């Protein structure tokens, strides 16, 4: 499970960077709160602490946001980004596409944390079960 902790540590740093990049956004506090929450949840997961109901709620809400903001043409968005060659915002469609895929990242990391919590709980339960059987004998 050490690999998962490293993964969530990386995600925590990534979301922290995303949070920082939102300070110049017109709706900064909305996105800072989303990425800030993802930073905290990924950081907790890196230390083996999980709040599964919050992880699942965040995954659900961010997926809904992803679907809502999904760009009409992903290939056109990628082509615009490729031609632009920098991170400045040229069109509103680019902003929506970036926000959409940011929400998808949040969704996937929150689901990964919830799945890791489930696996760790199962592993812990499996190691305790033989001890209980030995104790009864």
Residue frames as qw, qx, qy, qz and C-alpha x, y, z in Angstrom:
[[0.000, 0.883, 0.470, 0.000, 0.00, 0.00, 0.00],
 [0.397, -0.555, 0.089, 0.726, 3.06, 2.25, 0.06],
 [0.265, 0.175, 0.564, 0.763, 2.62, 2.83, -3.68],
 [0.092, -0.764, -0.584, -0.257, -0.87, 4.19, -3.05],
 [0.382, -0.797, -0.196, 0.425, 0.45, 6.57, -0.42],
 [0.374, -0.268, 0.353, 0.815, 3.07, 7.87, -2.86],
 [0.122, 0.454, 0.664, 0.582, 0.37, 8.23, -5.53],
 [0.214, -0.849, -0.480, -0.050, -1.91, 10.20, -3.20],
 [0.438, -0.625, 0.011, 0.645, 1.03, 12.33, -2.05],
 [0.286, 0.027, 0.503, 0.815, 1.70, 13.21, -5.68],
 [0.050, -0.647, -0.644, -0.405, -2.01, 13.95, -6.22],
 [0.349, -0.800, -0.338, 0.353, -2.02, 16.17, -3.12],
 [0.350, -0.438, 0.222, 0.798, 0.85, 18.22, -4.55],
 [0.161, 0.276, 0.652, 0.688, -0.83, 18.33, -7.97],
 [0.160, -0.773, -0.588, -0.176, -4.11, 19.59, -6.50],
 [0.386, -0.703, -0.144, 0.579, -2.20, 22.11, -4.40],
 [0.272, -0.157, 0.421, 0.851, -0.67, 23.46, -7.60],
 [0.008, -0.523, -0.693, -0.497, -4.11, 23.52, -9.25],
 [0.285, -0.806, -0.463, 0.233, -5.41, 25.46, -6.25],
 [0.355, -0.517, 0.102, 0.772, -2.61, 28.01, -6.61],
 [0.192, 0.111, 0.586, 0.779, -3.34, 28.47, -10.32],
 [0.056, -0.680, -0.706, -0.191, -6.95, 29.39, -9.54],
 [0.261, -0.595, -0.309, 0.694, -6.12, 32.65, -7.77],
 [0.009, 0.296, -0.278, -0.914, -6.27, 34.62, -11.04],
 [0.006, -0.355, -0.864, -0.357, -9.52, 32.97, -12.18],
 [0.279, -0.368, -0.144, -0.875, -12.71, 35.08, -12.33],
 [0.788, -0.433, -0.148, -0.411, -14.54, 32.53, -10.14],
 [0.309, 0.504, -0.727, 0.350, -11.46, 31.79, -8.04],
 [0.389, -0.313, 0.646, -0.577, -13.11, 30.91, -4.72],
 [0.904, 0.116, 0.052, -0.408, -15.32, 28.30, -6.33],
 [0.828, 0.391, -0.392, 0.090, -12.35, 26.48, -7.86],
 [0.095, 0.538, -0.669, 0.503, -10.06, 27.07, -4.90],
 [0.650, -0.254, 0.474, -0.537, -12.61, 25.35, -2.68],
 [0.954, 0.212, -0.067, -0.203, -12.91, 22.38, -5.07],
 [0.696, 0.461, -0.468, 0.289, -9.18, 21.88, -5.53],
 [0.141, -0.551, 0.583, -0.580, -8.49, 22.73, -1.89],
 [0.833, -0.183, 0.300, -0.426, -10.88, 20.00, -0.79],
 [0.932, 0.309, -0.189, 0.020, -9.26, 17.56, -3.21],
 [0.324, 0.619, -0.566, 0.438, -5.85, 18.56, -1.82],
 [0.453, -0.440, 0.551, -0.545, -6.96, 17.80, 1.74],
 [0.938, 0.010, 0.173, -0.302, -8.58, 14.47, 0.82],
 [0.815, 0.449, -0.326, 0.167, -5.55, 13.34, -1.21],
 [0.095, 0.617, -0.594, 0.507, -3.24, 14.44, 1.60],
 [0.684, -0.321, 0.453, -0.473, -5.25, 12.47, 4.13],
 [0.971, 0.203, -0.017, -0.123, -5.18, 9.43, 1.83],
 [0.529, 0.611, -0.510, 0.295, -1.39, 9.76, 1.58],
 [0.123, -0.442, 0.699, -0.549, -1.30, 9.27, 5.36],
 [0.251, -0.119, -0.961, -0.010, -3.78, 6.38, 5.27],
 [0.176, 0.361, 0.586, -0.704, -6.77, 8.39, 6.55],
 [0.077, -0.231, -0.702, -0.669, -10.01, 8.19, 4.59],
 [0.369, 0.301, 0.473, -0.741, -13.43, 9.77, 5.00],
 [0.236, 0.159, 0.874, 0.395, -15.24, 7.51, 2.55],
 [0.219, 0.749, 0.611, -0.135, -18.64, 9.28, 2.52],
 [0.034, 0.853, -0.085, -0.513, -16.95, 12.58, 1.65],
 [0.231, -0.337, 0.731, 0.547, -14.75, 10.91, -0.97],
 [0.268, 0.373, 0.856, 0.237, -17.78, 9.34, -2.65],
 [0.147, 0.857, 0.399, -0.291, -19.80, 12.56, -2.49],
 [0.072, -0.737, 0.331, 0.584, -16.91, 14.53, -3.99],
 [0.267, -0.085, 0.833, 0.477, -16.48, 11.92, -6.73],
 [0.255, 0.606, 0.752, 0.038, -20.19, 12.05, -7.55],
 [0.085, 0.901, 0.199, -0.376, -20.41, 15.85, -7.61],
 [0.139, -0.620, 0.497, 0.592, -17.21, 16.29, -9.61],
 [0.313, 0.139, 0.855, 0.389, -18.44, 13.72, -12.15],
 [0.223, 0.789, 0.563, -0.103, -21.70, 15.66, -12.53],
 [0.031, -0.866, 0.121, 0.485, -19.64, 18.83, -13.04],
 [0.312, -0.301, 0.724, 0.536, -17.44, 17.04, -15.58],
 [0.313, 0.446, 0.801, 0.249, -20.47, 15.96, -17.61],
 [0.108, 0.889, 0.362, -0.260, -22.02, 19.43, -17.38],
 [0.037, -0.861, 0.266, 0.432, -18.87, 21.23, -18.55],
 [0.700, -0.010, 0.611, 0.370, -17.72, 18.59, -21.05],
 [0.075, 0.507, -0.336, -0.790, -16.55, 20.31, -24.26],
 [0.767, 0.463, 0.147, -0.419, -18.53, 19.84, -27.45],
 [0.837, 0.491, -0.217, 0.104, -15.39, 18.77, -29.31],
 [0.728, -0.590, 0.226, 0.266, -12.42, 17.38, -27.43],
 [0.740, 0.185, 0.305, 0.571, -10.33, 17.17, -30.59],
 [0.210, 0.827, 0.153, 0.499, -10.97, 20.86, -31.38],
 [0.480, -0.869, 0.098, -0.064, -9.99, 21.79, -27.82],
 [0.809, -0.311, 0.292, 0.406, -6.77, 19.75, -28.02],
 [0.587, 0.488, 0.281, 0.581, -5.99, 21.34, -31.39],
 [0.062, -0.937, -0.057, -0.340, -6.51, 24.84, -29.93],
 [0.654, -0.718, 0.207, 0.117, -4.24, 24.03, -27.00],
 [0.818, -0.002, 0.317, 0.481, -1.60, 22.56, -29.29],
 [0.424, 0.673, 0.217, 0.565, -1.59, 25.60, -31.57],
 [0.258, -0.938, -0.030, -0.228, -1.53, 28.06, -28.66],
 [0.734, 0.235, -0.428, 0.471, 1.52, 26.49, -26.94],
 [0.082, 0.269, -0.520, 0.807, 0.98, 28.26, -23.61],
 [0.164, -0.384, -0.863, 0.284, -1.45, 28.15, -20.69],
 [0.166, 0.174, 0.131, -0.962, -3.20, 31.47, -21.31],
 [0.373, 0.491, 0.755, -0.223, -6.95, 31.41, -21.84],
 [0.039, -0.074, 0.465, 0.881, -7.90, 32.43, -25.38],
 [0.451, -0.252, -0.514, -0.684, -11.51, 31.23, -25.56],
 [0.615, -0.299, 0.357, -0.637, -14.32, 30.43, -23.16],
 [0.945, 0.099, -0.232, -0.210, -14.48, 26.91, -24.65],
 [0.559, 0.379, -0.620, 0.399, -10.88, 26.33, -23.56],
 [0.229, -0.380, 0.535, -0.719, -11.77, 27.41, -20.02],
 [0.832, -0.107, 0.120, -0.530, -14.75, 25.04, -19.89],
 [0.878, 0.242, -0.412, 0.007, -12.72, 22.14, -21.27],
 [0.328, 0.404, -0.657, 0.546, -9.94, 22.64, -18.74],
 [0.462, -0.293, 0.441, -0.711, -12.44, 22.93, -15.90],
 [0.908, 0.029, -0.133, -0.396, -14.19, 19.79, -17.13],
 [0.814, 0.234, -0.498, 0.189, -11.07, 17.67, -17.16],
 [0.034, 0.426, -0.601, 0.676, -9.95, 19.11, -13.83],
 [0.696, -0.207, 0.277, -0.630, -13.21, 17.85, -12.36],
 [0.928, 0.150, -0.312, -0.136, -12.62, 14.47, -13.98],
 [0.466, 0.388, -0.647, 0.462, -9.21, 14.29, -12.26],
 [0.337, -0.334, 0.507, -0.719, -10.83, 15.12, -8.93],
 [0.876, -0.038, -0.006, -0.481, -13.45, 12.42, -9.52],
 [0.845, 0.258, -0.463, 0.067, -10.89, 9.75, -10.39],
 [0.267, 0.383, -0.660, 0.588, -8.60, 10.52, -7.45],
 [0.518, -0.270, 0.394, -0.710, -11.51, 10.57, -4.99],
 [0.936, 0.048, -0.137, -0.321, -12.72, 7.21, -6.34],
 [0.674, 0.349, -0.584, 0.288, -9.19, 5.81, -6.09],
 [0.061, -0.383, 0.613, -0.688, -8.98, 6.95, -2.46],
 [0.750, -0.150, 0.219, -0.606, -12.35, 5.38, -1.64],
 [0.919, 0.194, -0.326, -0.103, -11.31, 2.13, -3.33],
 [0.430, 0.411, -0.649, 0.474, -8.01, 2.14, -1.44],
 [0.392, -0.340, 0.490, -0.700, -9.88, 2.65, 1.82],
 [0.908, -0.006, -0.007, -0.419, -12.07, -0.34, 0.98],
 [0.808, 0.318, -0.476, 0.138, -9.06, -2.52, 0.10],
 [0.160, 0.432, -0.646, 0.608, -7.20, -1.53, 3.26],
 [0.616, -0.255, 0.354, -0.656, -10.27, -2.25, 5.38],
 [0.947, 0.118, -0.179, -0.238, -10.66, -5.65, 3.73],
 [0.612, 0.406, -0.586, 0.341, -7.00, -6.44, 4.24],
 [0.152, -0.405, 0.586, -0.685, -7.22, -5.46, 7.91],
 [0.803, -0.126, 0.186, -0.551, -10.35, -7.58, 8.40],
 [0.899, 0.244, -0.360, -0.054, -8.68, -10.56, 6.71],
 [0.407, 0.406, -0.658, 0.486, -5.65, -10.38, 9.01],
 [0.368, -0.316, 0.507, -0.712, -7.83, -10.12, 12.13],
 [0.857, -0.032, -0.162, -0.488, -10.09, -13.04, 11.19],
 [0.768, 0.142, -0.606, 0.152, -7.50, -15.84, 11.66],
 [0.103, 0.290, -0.625, 0.718, -6.57, -14.40, 15.06],
 [0.617, -0.178, 0.205, -0.739, -10.19, -14.62, 16.14],
 [0.899, 0.058, -0.362, -0.240, -10.40, -18.24, 15.00],
 [0.566, 0.245, -0.661, 0.427, -7.22, -19.16, 16.89],
 [0.176, -0.312, 0.480, -0.801, -8.50, -17.43, 20.01],
 [0.779, -0.144, -0.010, -0.611, -11.71, -19.50, 20.04],
 [0.831, 0.137, -0.538, -0.027, -9.87, -22.83, 19.93]]
